[in-house]
Amino acid sequence: MPEFSTNDMHAHEVPELDPQPRDAEGHGYVDFLASTELSVGLAVWPAGSIDRQQPHKEDEVYYVISGRGSIRVADEDRPVKPGSLVFVAAGVEHRFHDIEEDLRVLVFWAPPHVAARHA
């Protein structure tokens, strides 16, 4: 995934992105945009799957494109649905759970996400 300068424009059609590879439960993640200050990826969790992510070194913002479930951040739970936006500070325990409908989630990372880790 190439980085770009602040003067460049890079556009993506998010519905066409398909995070691969997928794990045994069908969860997938792909980074598709990065600059020196921010990166963006797309994560998917199928209905009924378990989110096994660990805290990250980066701040994250999750934007739910489609699907329904809940997210737990530290000791707080809240439902998520299309249009939900959730901020998670670096190092804070968090995970999606009770996934009722396949989740497609944009993930914004600052500083940029390191590809070896994923949502």
C-alpha positions as CSV (number, residue, x, y, z in Angstrom):
1,M,0.0,0.0,0.0
2,P,1.8,3.1,-1.2
3,E,1.9,6.3,0.9
4,F,1.1,9.6,-0.7
5,S,1.8,13.2,-0.2
6,T,-0.9,15.6,1.0
7,N,-1.2,17.0,-2.5
8,D,-2.2,13.7,-4.0
9,M,-5.8,12.3,-4.3
10,H,-6.4,8.6,-4.0
11,A,-10.0,7.4,-4.4
12,H,-11.5,4.0,-3.7
13,E,-14.9,2.4,-4.2
14,V,-15.4,0.9,-0.8
15,P,-18.2,-1.5,-1.9
16,E,-15.7,-3.1,-4.3
17,L,-13.1,-3.8,-1.6
18,D,-13.0,-7.4,-0.4
19,P,-10.7,-8.0,2.6
20,Q,-8.6,-11.1,2.0
21,P,-7.4,-13.4,3.3
22,R,-10.2,-14.4,5.7
23,D,-9.7,-16.4,8.9
24,A,-11.5,-19.6,9.7
25,E,-14.5,-17.6,11.0
26,G,-14.6,-15.4,7.9
27,H,-13.1,-12.3,9.4
28,G,-11.0,-10.3,7.0
29,Y,-9.1,-7.0,7.0
30,V,-7.3,-4.9,4.3
31,D,-5.4,-1.7,4.6
32,F,-6.2,0.4,1.5
33,L,-5.0,3.9,2.1
34,A,-2.1,5.4,4.0
35,S,-0.3,8.7,4.6
36,T,2.3,9.7,7.0
37,E,-0.3,10.6,9.6
38,L,-3.3,8.3,9.0
39,S,-4.3,5.0,7.5
40,V,-7.6,3.5,6.5
41,G,-8.7,-0.1,6.2
42,L,-11.8,-2.2,5.8
43,A,-12.7,-5.0,8.3
44,V,-15.5,-7.6,8.0
45,W,-16.9,-9.9,10.7
46,P,-19.6,-12.4,9.6
47,A,-22.7,-12.8,11.7
48,G,-22.0,-15.0,14.8
49,S,-18.2,-14.7,14.5
50,I,-15.9,-13.8,17.4
51,D,-13.7,-10.7,17.3
52,R,-10.4,-11.7,18.7
53,Q,-8.5,-8.5,18.2
54,Q,-6.1,-7.2,20.9
55,P,-5.5,-3.5,21.8
56,H,-3.5,-1.6,19.3
57,K,-0.7,1.0,19.6
58,E,-2.8,3.4,17.4
59,D,-6.0,5.4,18.0
60,E,-8.8,4.0,16.0
61,V,-12.1,5.3,14.7
62,Y,-14.6,2.6,13.5
63,Y,-17.4,3.6,11.1
64,V,-20.0,0.9,10.5
65,I,-21.0,0.7,6.8
66,S,-23.4,-2.2,7.2
67,G,-24.4,-4.9,9.7
68,R,-25.5,-5.0,13.3
69,G,-23.9,-6.0,16.5
70,S,-22.3,-4.5,19.6
71,I,-18.9,-3.2,20.6
72,R,-17.3,-3.3,24.0
73,V,-14.7,-0.6,24.7
74,A,-13.1,-1.0,28.1
75,D,-16.1,-1.6,30.3
76,E,-18.7,0.0,28.1
77,D,-21.0,-1.7,25.6
78,R,-23.1,-0.1,22.9
79,P,-25.0,-1.4,19.9
80,V,-23.7,-0.6,16.4
81,K,-25.5,-0.4,13.1
82,P,-24.9,1.4,9.8
83,G,-23.8,4.9,10.5
84,S,-22.3,4.2,14.0
85,L,-19.0,5.9,14.7
86,V,-16.8,4.7,17.6
87,F,-13.5,6.1,18.8
88,V,-11.1,3.8,20.6
89,A,-7.9,5.2,22.2
90,A,-4.6,3.4,21.7
91,G,-4.1,0.6,24.1
92,V,-7.7,0.2,25.2
93,E,-9.3,-3.3,25.2
94,H,-12.1,-3.5,22.7
95,R,-14.0,-6.0,20.5
96,F,-17.2,-6.4,18.5
97,H,-19.6,-9.0,19.8
98,D,-23.1,-10.3,19.4
99,I,-22.8,-9.8,15.7
100,E,-26.3,-10.3,14.3
101,E,-25.7,-9.2,10.7
102,D,-22.4,-9.3,8.8
103,L,-20.4,-6.2,9.8
104,R,-18.4,-4.1,7.2
105,V,-16.5,-1.5,9.1
106,L,-14.1,1.3,8.0
107,V,-11.2,1.6,10.4
108,F,-9.2,4.9,10.6
109,W,-5.8,4.6,12.3
110,A,-3.6,7.4,13.7
111,P,-0.7,7.2,13.5
112,P,-0.9,4.8,10.5
113,H,-1.5,1.2,11.1
114,V,1.4,-1.3,10.8
115,A,0.3,-4.0,8.4
116,A,1.5,-6.9,10.6
117,R,-1.3,-6.1,13.1
118,H,-4.9,-6.0,12.0
119,A,-8.4,-5.2,13.3
